[in-house]
Amino acid sequence: MPTARRLAHEFLDRRGLTTIFGNPGSNELPFLAELPENFRYVLGLHEGAVVGMADGYAQATGRPVLVNLHAAAGSGNAMGALTNAVHSRTPLVLTAGQQVRSAIGLEAMLANTDATQLMRPLVGWAGEPSCAADVPRSLAQAVFEAELHRRPSYLSVPYDDWAAELAENPILDRQVRRGLAPTEAQLAELVATIAAAKNPALVLGGDVDTGDLFDRAVALAEHLDLPTWVAPSPHRLPFPNRHPLFRGVLPAGIAPVSAALTGHDVVLVLGAPVFRYHQHVPGRFLPAGTRLIQVTDDFGAAARAPMGEALVAEPAPVIEALLRKVPARTAQRGYVENPEPKTGERALHPEQVFAALRDTQDGATRYVVESTSTNSAWWRQMDLRHPGSYFFPAAGGLGFGLPAAVGVAMGSPDRPVVGVIGDGSANYGITALWSAAHYRVPVTFVILRNGVYGALRWFGELLGTPDVPGTEIPGLDFTAIAAGYGVEATTVTDEDHLRTQLKTTTDGPRLIQVDTEPTSPE
């Protein structure tokens, strides 16, 4: 008779979950034993890096990914990184080893007490099999929950369950499919509203890029000549940022968003919450006379919105209906010229770094960005025209950048990958360098070293607290750290040297440390 382990491996194989990211402990070894030859185990040296790599890999491939964590301690280490995966709606399937069943109630070492509660409310579903015979079904539910709700799920499995012999299980052949199509009446009402609008606008969220709708969103904006914003705090870029219809990223405050949308009678929001605010700048949620219509397949985002109307549906059929049924308007074509970058006095300005990246890297490059104090410089200089070009920590949780760049590169070997990371952020996921070196992942890490937590300084000014401690981090040498992990590294101090380094290629990871002047997000 097959064991629970063999049935689990076969189910994962049939579902395509054959790449496992993990950092194992004793409780996890029985599950990892006898892995089929076509499985790949990617080791991370800390659970935060493990989840970050898996997050990047899942976003790059568009498929769910299995993550293997160690009991309660490893699960706890992963929770900071998990916040980003929750808000990017990444379908991670987290598994954790549990003590043998007879030892859980005794709270023996490595027993995960109340395991199903540990990761809530972050995960959308958490479970522990009621008995060994329930392991295959529970694993299937964890996978299907992650796929259906596009949110991480969590399964704790007592490690003595894996060797239990079970009957062949019908769960192997199960299929669960997702579909949220609007009705014809709903589409007709929306089409009529957009067609009658005098000055409509479009706001796009990261789900547009996640759902492979980047090009269709561009077609819609051009078809209706719609000024187009990206929703605040984007984790993906759903629209080319040099397109003449692009109006920028909406500010992450209530009053500034309202000000930006003033004059538009209808605002159509596709694939985004309305809105993910950050800075507390109170005011009207919408300008007077503006009607907002949100289209999202995220039930929670639709339910918690403070204003407007929501249609819970996949954005794709809405886009296609508007393209077919609303008459075309005069469209703007061509792309906006790149501005001259600002220059630094004592070190390179971040705009010089981003201009160098723009000018030297392949146009299809995927960028994983975790340099929060350089946002305005980034959008001023970059020219991103392809789907899947931009990844950012969706919850603002530091430690995403280095690991996610490794995961994105592993998941998309056909496109170059560059991680643009601040020196403060880099420390949170630094162990990802070992994984990059060990698996020879072809990724370029560009570390912007300015010796401060620039975003914190900016917030200090915003909150009227400019004199708080802990915002300076001098003396970091990432080339030495990278060398210790086995990653080729160099330091550049001028623009010509930077451009020369960026033009070179390697068959594995490399790190370029660039000294830059401190800047603020806006």
N, C-alpha and C positions, 0 to 999 in steps of 0.2 A: 504494500500500500504506500502511496506517496506521503511524504511528510508535509506539514504545514509550510515549512521552508520551501520545498520544491514547488508546491502549488503557488506560493507567493511569487517566487522567481518567474514561474511560467506566466502568471497573470501580468506581472510588470513587463515581461518580454513582449507579450501580445499587445500591450498598450504603448510600447515604445519608450518606456521609462528604464532604459538600460544604462544611462549615465547617472551615477550616484555621487553626490558631494557629501563628504562627511569628515568627522573626527571621532573615531570609535573609542569606546571603552569596553570593559569586560562584558557588560550587559548586551552589547551589540554584536559580539563575535559570533554567537550562534546563528544570527540572521545572515551575516556576511560569509559564512562558510559555504563552500561548494557553489560559489557564484558561477553562472554559465560563462563560457569563454567570450561571448559577445558583449558582456557587461564591462563597463569601465568605472573604476572607483577613483574619484579625484579627492585626494587628501588635502585638507586645509589644516593649518596649525592652531587655529582658534575658531570657535564656532561662529563668531561674528564674520570672519572671513569666509567660512564655509557657506553661510546663508547669502552673503554678498555675491560670491561667485555663482551660486545657484540662481540668484535673482537675475544677474546679468545674462546667464546662459538661457534661462527661460524666456526672458524678454527678447533675446536675439533669435531664438529658434521659434518662438510662438507656441511652445509646447510645455506641458507640466514637467516638473523635475522632482526627483526624489532626493531628500536630504536626510542623512542619518546622524542623529545626535545622541549624546551620552546622558541618559537618565535625566534627573532634575537639574544637575549642575550644568551640563552641556546645553540643556534647553534654556536655562537662564542666561547663559553666555550669549545665546543666539537672539535674545529678545530685542536688543537694540537694533540689530540689522533687520529683524523681522518687521519693525514698524515701517521701513521703506517698502518692503514687499507688499504689505497690506495696502498702502496707499497707491502703489503702482498697479494693484490688482493682479499680482503675479501668482499663478497657480502652483505654489510650492506644496509638495506633500512631505510633511515633516514626520519622521518616525523616530522614536526613542526607545531604547531598551529599558525594560522594567525588571526589578528583581523577580526571582521565582515566586510563584503565587503564594506558597506557604510562608514566605518571609515578608510579604508586603504589610500585613497587619501588624507584624512585630516591629515595623519600621527599622528593618535591618539596614546596614550600610548599603547605599545606592538604591534603596527603595524610594520610589517616586510617589509620595503620599498625595492622594487626591490628584492623580496625574491629569485627569481631564480638565481640572480647573486651572492648572498652572499657566497655560498659554492664553487663557481667555482674559480679556475680550479681544485679543489681537487676532486669533485664528477664527475663521468662520465656523469651524466644526472641530471638535476634539472627542476622541473616543478611546476606549480600551476594551478589547474583546472580553466577552463574558466567560469564555472558556476557550480551550485550544481549538475546538472545532469551529469557532467563530472567527478565527484569525483571517482566513482568506476573504470572507465577506466584509469584515471590518476594514481590511486594506483596500478592497474595491471601493467601499464607501468613501474612504479618505481621498482616493483619486477622483471619484466622481464629484464629490463635494467641492474639491478645489477647481475642477473644470467648470462645473455649473455656476458656481458663485464667483469664480475668478478671484479667489481669496485663499491664502494658505490654510491648510488643514493640518491636524496633528493626531498621531496615533501612537499610543504607548502599548508595547507588547511585552508581557512577561517572557523572559528569555527561555524558560523551559517549555514554552508552547511550540517553539520552532521545530523541535524534534518529534512532536506528536504525530503519529500516523493517522491519516484521515482518508475517508473515501474520496474518490474523484469528485470534483466540485463543479457544479454548473456555472459558478461565478466566472469561470475562465472565459466563457463565451458571451458574457453580458455586454450590452452596448447602452450607453446613456448619451443622448444628444441634446444639445441646447438650441432653442429657437424662439426668438421674441420678435415676431413680425407685427407691425401696426395693421389695423384694419383699413379697408378701403375708405371708410367714412372718415377715419382719423387722418389719413393721407389727404383726402380731398379738402378737409377743413384747413390743414396746414398749407397746402398748395394755394388755396384761395387767400389766406392771410398774407403769405409772402408776395403773391402776385399783386395784391392791393396796397402793399406797403409803399409809402412815399420815399422813405430813406432807411431801408433795412441795413442791418449789419450782421456779421457772422463772427461767432466766437468758437474756437475749436479747442478741444482738450486732448490730453495724451492718449485717450482711448481711440481716437481717430487713427493715430499712427500704429498703436498696438493692433488694431483691427485691419491693418493693410488698406486703409482708406485715404492715405496721404494724397495720391494722385487724383482720386475722385473728389476729394475736398477742394483741391486746386481747380479742377474742372468746374465745380459748382460755383466757386467764388468768381471765376472768370465768366461763366455763363450768365450770372446775374450781376456782375460788376459790383461785388460786395466788398466793402472795406472789412478787413479780416484781422481780428486779434487772436492771440493765444491766451487761454485762461490763466489766471495767476499761478505762480509757483509751478511751472510745467516740469514734469519728469520726462516727457518726450516732446519732440517738435513735430506738430501735425501740418506745418505749412512752411514753404520756403521763406526764409527771413529776409531775402533780398527781392522778393516779388513786389511789384508796385502797389498791390492791394494790401500788403502786410502793414499793419499799423503798430505792431510791437506786442510785447507781453503786457497784459493788463496789470496794473499795480495791485499789490496784495493788501489793500485797505478798502473799507466800505466806501468812504467818501471819494477817494480817488477813482475807484471803478465807476461810480455814478457820474463823476465829472467826465471821464473818458467816453462814456456812452451817451452823453448829452447830445440831443439833436436827432437821435435815431428813434423812429416810432416803433420799430420791431427789431428785436435782437434775437437771433436764432443761435442757441448754444448746442453744439454737437459734441457728445463724448466727454463731458466735463461736469464736475460739481458746480453749483452756482452759490458761492464761489469759495475757494480755499483761501481765506484771508490769513494774514500773518501779523502785520503791524496793526495795532488797534487805533484806527482813525475813524471814529464814528461819524455817521451822517445818514442821508437817505440811501437805501439799498439800490434804488433806481431813480433816474431823473423823472420828473413829472411828465406824463404823456408817453412813457416808454413801456412797451409790452415785451416781456421776455418769455421765450418758449424754449424749454430745455428738452433735449432728446437724449436719453441715456438708458442703458440696459442695467444700470446700477440702482437697484430698488432703494438702498439706503440713501444714496445721493439725491434721488427724487423726493424721498419722504422728508428729509431734514432741511431742504432748501427754505429760506425765509421769505422768498418772493417768487413771483412769476408762475408759469404753468409748466407742467412736466408731462411728457409722453414717455412712458417706459417701453422702450423698444430699441432694437439694434439700429444704429445710425445709418447703416448701408442702404436699406430700402427707402429711407427718407431722402437720402441724397439722390438716389436714382429717380424717385418720383418727381423731385423738384427739377432735375435736369430734363426730364421728359415733358413735364406739364406746365412749367412756368416759362413764358416767352423769354428769349434771350435779350439781354441789354448790352449796350456798348461796353466792351471789355478793355481793360488796360493790359498791355503786353510788354514784354521786355523785362529786364532786371535792373535794379538800382545800382549805380556805381558804388564801389567800395570807397569809403572816406580815408583820408590820410590818418594814420594812427598818431595818437598823442605820444610825446616822447618824455622819458624820465630825465631827471637831473642827476641823481646819484646812482641809479640803476635803471634797468629797462622798465618802461611802463608796460603793464599787462597788454595794452592794445598793440604794442610792438610784437609781443609774443604771439598774440592771436593772428595778427596780420601775417606773421611768418608761417604759422600753421596753414592759414588759408592759401598762401601763395605756393607752398612747397608740397602739401599733401594731396593725395588723390582726391578727386571730388566726391567719391563714394565712401570716404573714410567715415567710420563710426567713432564718435567722440563720447567718452564717458567723463562727465565734468563734475568735480567736487571742489570748486574754488568759489565759495559763496560771496566773497567780497569783491569779485571781479565781474559780476553779472552784467553790469552796464557796458563794460569794456568788451565782453564777449559778444553781446548782441550787436554792438556797433561795428565790429570788425569781421565777424564770421559770415560765410556765404554757404548756407546749407540748403541743398536743393533735392536731396534724395530721402526716401523713407528710411526710418531707422538710423538716422544720423546722430541723434542726441539722446543721452541718458543721464539722468540727474537723480539724486536721492529724493524719492517722492515725499518722504516725511521730514526731510531735513536732517535725518539721523546720520551723523558723521561715521565714517568707516565704510561707506559704500564704494567710493571711487576706485581704489586699487583693486579690491576683490572683484567688483563688477566688471572692470576692464578685462580682467583675466577671463571671467565667465563669458563676456560678450565675444572675446576673441576666440575662445574655444567653440562657441556656438555658431560663429560665422567666419570660417576660415577663408571664404572667398572675398572678404572685404578687410582692408586695413583697419586697425583699431588703435586709437590714441587715448590715453587717460590723462586728463588735465586736472591736476590735483594741487590744492593748497598745502603749504607746509604744516599747518595746523591739522588739517583733515587727514593727511597721510599717516599720521601716527596711529590713528584708530584702526587702520586695516593693514598695517605694515607687514604682517606675516604673509599676506598674499604674494609678496615678492618671492618667497620660497616656492610656492606652488607654480608661479610663472616660470621660475628657473627649472624646477624639477620636471615639468611637463613640456619645456621648451616652447612656451606659448609666444607667438610672434606679436607682441604688443609693445608700444612705446609709451612710457610714462614720462610726462613733463611735469616736474615739480616746481611750482612757483614759490620761491622762498623769499618772504619779506620779514620774517621774524616776529610777526604779530598775529593775533586773531583779529583780522581786519573787520569781519562782520560784527564782532562783539564791540569793537571801538565805535563802529557806526551806530549800533543800538544804544551804546552808552550816551552818545550825543542825542539820539532820538528820545531817550527816556530821561534826559537831564541828569545822568549819572556818569560823567566823563572820567571820574577819578577812581574807578573800581580796580582792584588788583587782579592779577592772573590773565592779563591780555597780551603779555609779551613772551615769546618763546625763542630767545636767541641761542646761537651755538649749535644748531642742528646741521649735520652733514649727511645728507641722504645718499651721497655717492659711497661713503664708507659703509653705511647701513646696507645699501644694495649689494655691495661687494661681498659682505658677510653672508648674504642670502644667495649669492651666486649669480647676480644680475649685473651685466655690463653697465657701467655708469660713467658719466662725465659731467663736469660743471662748465657752464658758459656764462660769460659776463657781458658780451656785446652781441649786437644783432647779426653781424656777418657770421660770427662763429655759430650762433644759433641756427641760422639758415643752412649753413654747411652741414651741421649735425643732423638736421631734420631731413636733408636730402639723402642721407645714407640709409641703408637698410641692413637688417640682420635677420638670421633665420630663427632667432629666439627673442627673449625680452631685452629691453634696454631702458635705461633711465637717464633723463637729461634734467639736471638741476639748473634752474635759472633764477638769478637774483633779480627781484622786481621791487618796485616802489609800492608801498601800501596804498590801497584805494578803497573806496566804499561801494556797496552794491548799487547805489543810485547816485 
